[in-house]
Amino acid sequence: MSHPRSDMRAQVRAALEASPDLAGVKVYRSWAQSLGQTNLPAIGVATPSERTRGATGNSVDRDTALIVQYVQTGDDELDDHLDDISAVIEPLVLEALSGFELFEITSTDIEISGEGETLTGRLTLTFSATRFTPEGQAAAL
């Protein structure tokens, strides 16, 4: 039995990899490796945190943060490209999260760095997915 966070990451990666709008974009399991410019554009999927709180009786709300980060090089129109890509990624991820009791996008951040003609842009979409489990059973669905 796999952990629900592992399943969440796998479902999101599969949805992103299957999208024709993202053809040619490598989807990674988080950023376990260093990315050079030759590996871009790229997407990383991670679940860096999970907040828990008691709900009722022996039930626990588990609110998992899911981050999808897209990295691309470009020129002075890079921010427009990142906005366009966010419009592709967001509905794919929300559909992949639809099996959770509650799910939503909580933030979109764009960061552009570099000098000269080549800039590197980083689009970070943060989502929240909540599941309810019996107390002490984090892996329960």
HELIX and SHEET records of a PDB file:
HELIX    1   1 PRO A    4  ALA A   18  1                                  15    
HELIX    2   2 PRO A   20  LEU A   22  5                                   3    
HELIX    3   3 GLN A   37  ASN A   39  5                                   3    
HELIX    4   4 LEU A   78  ALA A   96  1                                  19    
SHEET    1   A 5 LYS A  26  ARG A  29  0                                        
SHEET    2   A 5 ALA A  42  GLY A  54  1                                        
SHEET    3   A 5 SER A  59  GLY A  74 -1                                        
SHEET    4   A 5 LEU A 119  PRO A 134 -1                                        
SHEET    5   A 5 LEU A 102  SER A 113 -1                                        
END                                                                             
